[in-house]
Amino acid sequence: MTDMTASFTRPARHSSASDIVARVSHWLNVARSRRALAALDAMQLADLGISATEAHDEASRPFWDAPSHWCR
């Protein structure tokens, strides 16, 4: 009997330095955007069509928790 497990293992994915830099840059941008959102007053949020609750909920999310379509 032959060992079939070797044919089902995936090769390790190695991130390049540019992948890591891009990911960290994205996270910094998300964090900055959420801090800016948290700093908006009620009038500015109304101009954007966002409630204070929605803004608070989004600003409270961690920087790594961003929708995939935010990635460039």
A tleap script that builds the chain and sets N, CA, C and O, in Angstrom:
source leaprc.protein.ff14SB
mol = sequence {
  NMET THR ASP MET THR ALA SER PHE THR ARG
  PRO ALA ARG HIE SER SER ALA SER ASP ILE
  VAL ALA ARG VAL SER HIE TRP LEU ASN VAL
  ALA ARG SER ARG ARG ALA LEU ALA ALA LEU
  ASP ALA MET GLN LEU ALA ASP LEU GLY ILE
  SER ALA THR GLU ALA HIE ASP GLU ALA SER
  ARG PRO PHE TRP ASP ALA PRO SER HIE TRP
  CYS CARG
}
set mol.1.N position { 0.839 -1.175 0.000 }
set mol.1.CA position { 0.000 0.000 0.000 }
set mol.1.C position { 0.889 1.245 0.000 }
set mol.1.O position { 1.855 1.320 0.759 }
set mol.2.N position { 0.568 2.201 -0.834 }
set mol.2.CA position { 1.357 3.429 -0.922 }
set mol.2.C position { 0.747 4.534 -0.061 }
set mol.2.O position { -0.458 4.560 0.189 }
set mol.3.N position { 1.595 5.422 0.375 }
set mol.3.CA position { 1.151 6.564 1.174 }
set mol.3.C position { 0.650 7.646 0.232 }
set mol.3.O position { 1.433 8.219 -0.525 }
set mol.4.N position { -0.651 7.932 0.270 }
set mol.4.CA position { -1.258 8.911 -0.627 }
set mol.4.C position { -1.296 10.318 -0.035 }
set mol.4.O position { -1.645 11.263 -0.742 }
set mol.5.N position { -0.956 10.480 1.215 }
set mol.5.CA position { -1.068 11.796 1.848 }
set mol.5.C position { -0.132 12.818 1.228 }
set mol.5.O position { -0.457 14.005 1.207 }
set mol.6.N position { 0.998 12.403 0.732 }
set mol.6.CA position { 1.953 13.342 0.145 }
set mol.6.C position { 1.368 14.034 -1.068 }
set mol.6.O position { 1.713 15.185 -1.334 }
set mol.7.N position { 0.503 13.381 -1.805 }
set mol.7.CA position { -0.060 14.001 -3.006 }
set mol.7.C position { -1.149 15.017 -2.670 }
set mol.7.O position { -1.560 15.783 -3.542 }
set mol.8.N position { -1.621 15.039 -1.427 }
set mol.8.CA position { -2.691 15.955 -1.049 }
set mol.8.C position { -2.208 17.163 -0.259 }
set mol.8.O position { -3.004 18.049 0.051 }
set mol.9.N position { -0.944 17.216 0.069 }
set mol.9.CA position { -0.448 18.357 0.831 }
set mol.9.C position { -0.167 19.515 -0.101 }
set mol.9.O position { 0.309 19.340 -1.223 }
set mol.10.N position { -0.472 20.700 0.390 }
set mol.10.CA position { -0.217 21.912 -0.392 }
set mol.10.C position { 1.179 22.423 -0.092 }
set mol.10.O position { 1.665 22.300 1.032 }
set mol.11.N position { 1.819 22.992 -1.090 }
set mol.11.CA position { 3.118 23.599 -0.815 }
set mol.11.C position { 2.930 24.831 0.075 }
set mol.11.O position { 1.912 25.516 -0.017 }
set mol.12.N position { 3.894 25.104 0.916 }
set mol.12.CA position { 3.822 26.280 1.782 }
set mol.12.C position { 3.847 27.541 0.937 }
set mol.12.O position { 4.626 27.650 -0.010 }
set mol.13.N position { 2.996 28.486 1.281 }
set mol.13.CA position { 2.956 29.764 0.556 }
set mol.13.C position { 3.886 30.726 1.273 }
set mol.13.O position { 3.727 30.993 2.465 }
set mol.14.N position { 4.830 31.229 0.554 }
set mol.14.CA position { 5.780 32.172 1.117 }
set mol.14.C position { 5.401 33.567 0.664 }
set mol.14.O position { 5.325 33.838 -0.534 }
set mol.15.N position { 5.166 34.448 1.614 }
set mol.15.CA position { 4.837 35.833 1.300 }
set mol.15.C position { 6.111 36.586 0.984 }
set mol.15.O position { 7.113 36.473 1.689 }
set mol.16.N position { 6.055 37.343 -0.068 }
set mol.16.CA position { 7.211 38.165 -0.401 }
set mol.16.C position { 7.178 39.420 0.468 }
set mol.16.O position { 6.159 39.740 1.080 }
set mol.17.N position { 8.277 40.103 0.508 }
set mol.17.CA position { 8.367 41.327 1.302 }
set mol.17.C position { 7.356 42.355 0.809 }
set mol.17.O position { 6.778 43.088 1.612 }
set mol.18.N position { 7.139 42.418 -0.496 }
set mol.18.CA position { 6.185 43.394 -1.022 }
set mol.18.C position { 4.754 43.040 -0.623 }
set mol.18.O position { 3.938 43.938 -0.413 }
set mol.19.N position { 4.432 41.739 -0.513 }
set mol.19.CA position { 3.104 41.330 -0.034 }
set mol.19.C position { 2.889 41.780 1.407 }
set mol.19.O position { 1.814 42.262 1.764 }
set mol.20.N position { 3.905 41.620 2.214 }
set mol.20.CA position { 3.811 41.989 3.623 }
set mol.20.C position { 3.681 43.501 3.763 }
set mol.20.O position { 2.870 43.986 4.552 }
set mol.21.N position { 4.471 44.242 3.005 }
set mol.21.CA position { 4.405 45.701 3.050 }
set mol.21.C position { 3.027 46.179 2.591 }
set mol.21.O position { 2.465 47.098 3.186 }
set mol.22.N position { 2.483 45.570 1.550 }
set mol.22.CA position { 1.156 45.948 1.056 }
set mol.22.C position { 0.081 45.680 2.094 }
set mol.22.O position { -0.822 46.496 2.280 }
set mol.23.N position { 0.168 44.555 2.763 }
set mol.23.CA position { -0.831 44.215 3.789 }
set mol.23.C position { -0.756 45.180 4.967 }
set mol.23.O position { -1.789 45.657 5.438 }
set mol.24.N position { 0.443 45.472 5.446 }
set mol.24.CA position { 0.602 46.401 6.571 }
set mol.24.C position { 0.132 47.797 6.165 }
set mol.24.O position { -0.519 48.486 6.950 }
set mol.25.N position { 0.456 48.206 4.961 }
set mol.25.CA position { 0.007 49.509 4.463 }
set mol.25.C position { -1.522 49.572 4.418 }
set mol.25.O position { -2.118 50.580 4.796 }
set mol.26.N position { -2.141 48.505 3.962 }
set mol.26.CA position { -3.606 48.440 3.921 }
set mol.26.C position { -4.180 48.557 5.331 }
set mol.26.O position { -5.127 49.311 5.558 }
set mol.27.N position { -3.609 47.815 6.276 }
set mol.27.CA position { -4.086 47.869 7.654 }
set mol.27.C position { -3.944 49.274 8.242 }
set mol.27.O position { -4.835 49.741 8.951 }
set mol.28.N position { -2.829 49.949 7.951 }
set mol.28.CA position { -2.634 51.310 8.447 }
set mol.28.C position { -3.673 52.255 7.855 }
set mol.28.O position { -4.189 53.128 8.552 }
set mol.29.N position { -3.980 52.084 6.574 }
set mol.29.CA position { -4.997 52.920 5.935 }
set mol.29.C position { -6.378 52.682 6.535 }
set mol.29.O position { -7.134 53.630 6.747 }
set mol.30.N position { -6.709 51.434 6.806 }
set mol.30.CA position { -8.001 51.114 7.422 }
set mol.30.C position { -8.077 51.749 8.805 }
set mol.30.O position { -9.088 52.363 9.148 }
set mol.31.N position { -7.033 51.611 9.594 }
set mol.31.CA position { -7.010 52.189 10.939 }
set mol.31.C position { -7.148 53.709 10.884 }
set mol.31.O position { -7.894 54.294 11.668 }
set mol.32.N position { -6.437 54.342 9.966 }
set mol.32.CA position { -6.511 55.804 9.817 }
set mol.32.C position { -7.909 56.241 9.409 }
set mol.32.O position { -8.437 57.220 9.936 }
set mol.33.N position { -8.506 55.521 8.475 }
set mol.33.CA position { -9.858 55.859 8.018 }
set mol.33.C position { -10.881 55.718 9.137 }
set mol.33.O position { -11.785 56.544 9.270 }
set mol.34.N position { -10.736 54.681 9.931 }
set mol.34.CA position { -11.678 54.470 11.034 }
set mol.34.C position { -11.499 55.516 12.125 }
set mol.34.O position { -12.481 55.925 12.743 }
set mol.35.N position { -10.263 55.960 12.379 }
set mol.35.CA position { -10.050 57.053 13.337 }
set mol.35.C position { -10.676 58.342 12.828 }
set mol.35.O position { -11.273 59.095 13.597 }
set mol.36.N position { -10.540 58.593 11.531 }
set mol.36.CA position { -11.137 59.797 10.949 }
set mol.36.C position { -12.658 59.737 11.029 }
set mol.36.O position { -13.305 60.743 11.320 }
set mol.37.N position { -13.225 58.579 10.775 }
set mol.37.CA position { -14.670 58.411 10.871 }
set mol.37.C position { -15.144 58.675 12.298 }
set mol.37.O position { -16.172 59.322 12.499 }
set mol.38.N position { -14.413 58.186 13.276 }
set mol.38.CA position { -14.782 58.380 14.675 }
set mol.38.C position { -14.723 59.853 15.078 }
set mol.38.O position { -15.403 60.259 16.019 }
set mol.39.N position { -13.924 60.652 14.382 }
set mol.39.CA position { -13.756 62.059 14.731 }
set mol.39.C position { -14.810 62.971 14.102 }
set mol.39.O position { -14.873 64.155 14.434 }
set mol.40.N position { -15.637 62.440 13.200 }
set mol.40.CA position { -16.643 63.271 12.537 }
set mol.40.C position { -17.777 63.614 13.489 }
set mol.40.O position { -18.170 62.803 14.328 }
set mol.41.N position { -18.301 64.841 13.345 }
set mol.41.CA position { -19.437 65.234 14.181 }
set mol.41.C position { -20.752 64.834 13.499 }
set mol.41.O position { -20.749 64.337 12.373 }
set mol.42.N position { -21.857 65.055 14.185 }
set mol.42.CA position { -23.172 64.621 13.700 }
set mol.42.C position { -23.523 65.251 12.352 }
set mol.42.O position { -24.120 64.594 11.498 }
set mol.43.N position { -23.160 66.510 12.159 }
set mol.43.CA position { -23.472 67.200 10.904 }
set mol.43.C position { -22.689 66.581 9.733 }
set mol.43.O position { -23.235 66.391 8.647 }
set mol.44.N position { -21.425 66.275 9.965 }
set mol.44.CA position { -20.600 65.665 8.917 }
set mol.44.C position { -21.099 64.258 8.591 }
set mol.44.O position { -21.137 63.866 7.425 }
set mol.45.N position { -21.479 63.504 9.613 }
set mol.45.CA position { -22.031 62.168 9.375 }
set mol.45.C position { -23.332 62.248 8.589 }
set mol.45.O position { -23.574 61.424 7.707 }
set mol.46.N position { -24.166 63.225 8.898 }
set mol.46.CA position { -25.422 63.409 8.174 }
set mol.46.C position { -25.151 63.723 6.701 }
set mol.46.O position { -25.866 63.244 5.821 }
set mol.47.N position { -24.126 64.522 6.438 }
set mol.47.CA position { -23.757 64.824 5.045 }
set mol.47.C position { -23.374 63.558 4.284 }
set mol.47.O position { -23.606 63.451 3.080 }
set mol.48.N position { -22.789 62.608 4.995 }
set mol.48.CA position { -22.382 61.345 4.375 }
set mol.48.C position { -23.510 60.323 4.342 }
set mol.48.O position { -23.407 59.293 3.677 }
set mol.49.N position { -24.587 60.615 5.064 }
set mol.49.CA position { -25.701 59.674 5.119 }
set mol.49.C position { -25.427 58.497 6.047 }
set mol.49.O position { -25.929 57.394 5.833 }
set mol.50.N position { -24.628 58.745 7.075 }
set mol.50.CA position { -24.257 57.704 8.028 }
set mol.50.C position { -24.762 58.114 9.406 }
set mol.50.O position { -24.582 59.257 9.825 }
set mol.51.N position { -25.386 57.189 10.101 }
set mol.51.CA position { -25.848 57.486 11.456 }
set mol.51.C position { -24.668 57.408 12.428 }
set mol.51.O position { -23.634 56.813 12.124 }
set mol.52.N position { -24.841 58.013 13.588 }
set mol.52.CA position { -23.793 57.969 14.608 }
set mol.52.C position { -23.546 56.530 15.057 }
set mol.52.O position { -22.410 56.155 15.345 }
set mol.53.N position { -24.599 55.731 15.115 }
set mol.53.CA position { -24.455 54.329 15.505 }
set mol.53.C position { -23.650 53.557 14.474 }
set mol.53.O position { -22.763 52.781 14.830 }
set mol.54.N position { -23.956 53.766 13.189 }
set mol.54.CA position { -23.205 53.083 12.115 }
set mol.54.C position { -21.730 53.485 12.145 }
set mol.54.O position { -20.843 52.645 11.996 }
set mol.55.N position { -21.482 54.787 12.339 }
set mol.55.CA position { -20.103 55.272 12.395 }
set mol.55.C position { -19.368 54.670 13.584 }
set mol.55.O position { -18.219 54.245 13.456 }
set mol.56.N position { -20.017 54.632 14.725 }
set mol.56.CA position { -19.393 54.055 15.920 }
set mol.56.C position { -19.098 52.572 15.722 }
set mol.56.O position { -18.021 52.093 16.078 }
set mol.57.N position { -20.062 51.847 15.151 }
set mol.57.CA position { -19.870 50.413 14.914 }
set mol.57.C position { -18.689 50.161 13.982 }
set mol.57.O position { -17.876 49.271 14.233 }
set mol.58.N position { -18.595 50.939 12.911 }
set mol.58.CA position { -17.491 50.755 11.954 }
set mol.58.C position { -16.160 51.170 12.576 }
set mol.58.O position { -15.155 50.479 12.413 }
set mol.59.N position { -16.153 52.286 13.280 }
set mol.59.CA position { -14.908 52.783 13.879 }
set mol.59.C position { -14.402 51.864 14.986 }
set mol.59.O position { -13.211 51.860 15.294 }
set mol.60.N position { -15.289 51.096 15.574 }
set mol.60.CA position { -14.915 50.196 16.668 }
set mol.60.C position { -14.326 48.867 16.188 }
set mol.60.O position { -13.762 48.115 16.982 }
set mol.61.N position { -14.454 48.583 14.915 }
set mol.61.CA position { -13.929 47.318 14.384 }
set mol.61.C position { -12.400 47.355 14.361 }
set mol.61.O position { -11.816 48.422 14.176 }
set mol.62.N position { -11.744 46.209 14.544 }
set mol.62.CA position { -10.279 46.173 14.498 }
set mol.62.C position { -9.764 46.419 13.068 }
set mol.62.O position { -10.470 46.173 12.090 }
set mol.63.N position { -8.545 46.898 12.972 }
set mol.63.CA position { -7.985 47.271 11.671 }
set mol.63.C position { -7.902 46.106 10.702 }
set mol.63.O position { -7.990 46.314 9.492 }
set mol.64.N position { -7.736 44.891 11.196 }
set mol.64.CA position { -7.600 43.736 10.300 }
set mol.64.C position { -8.948 43.239 9.795 }
set mol.64.O position { -8.996 42.402 8.894 }
set mol.65.N position { -10.042 43.742 10.360 }
set mol.65.CA position { -11.385 43.297 9.995 }
set mol.65.C position { -11.980 44.268 8.980 }
set mol.65.O position { -12.802 45.119 9.321 }
set mol.66.N position { -11.556 44.129 7.746 }
set mol.66.CA position { -12.050 44.991 6.671 }
set mol.66.C position { -12.569 44.116 5.536 }
set mol.66.O position { -12.025 43.039 5.290 }
set mol.67.N position { -13.611 44.562 4.843 }
set mol.67.CA position { -14.115 43.779 3.712 }
set mol.67.C position { -13.035 43.586 2.647 }
set mol.67.O position { -12.183 44.451 2.444 }
set mol.68.N position { -13.085 42.468 1.989 }
set mol.68.CA position { -12.050 42.151 0.993 }
set mol.68.C position { -12.054 43.143 -0.174 }
set mol.68.O position { -11.016 43.353 -0.802 }
set mol.69.N position { -13.206 43.754 -0.472 }
set mol.69.CA position { -13.243 44.690 -1.603 }
set mol.69.C position { -12.541 46.012 -1.267 }
set mol.69.O position { -12.364 46.852 -2.150 }
set mol.70.N position { -12.141 46.209 -0.012 }
set mol.70.CA position { -11.356 47.391 0.337 }
set mol.70.C position { -9.910 47.235 -0.083 }
set mol.70.O position { -9.202 48.233 -0.218 }
set mol.71.N position { -9.451 46.014 -0.294 }
set mol.71.CA position { -8.067 45.775 -0.719 }
set mol.71.C position { -7.918 46.179 -2.175 }
set mol.71.O position { -8.808 45.947 -2.993 }
set mol.72.N position { -6.804 46.773 -2.480 }
set mol.72.CA position { -6.583 47.208 -3.869 }
set mol.72.C position { -5.833 46.172 -4.620 }
set mol.72.O position { -5.549 46.351 -5.804 }
savepdb mol mol.pdb
quit
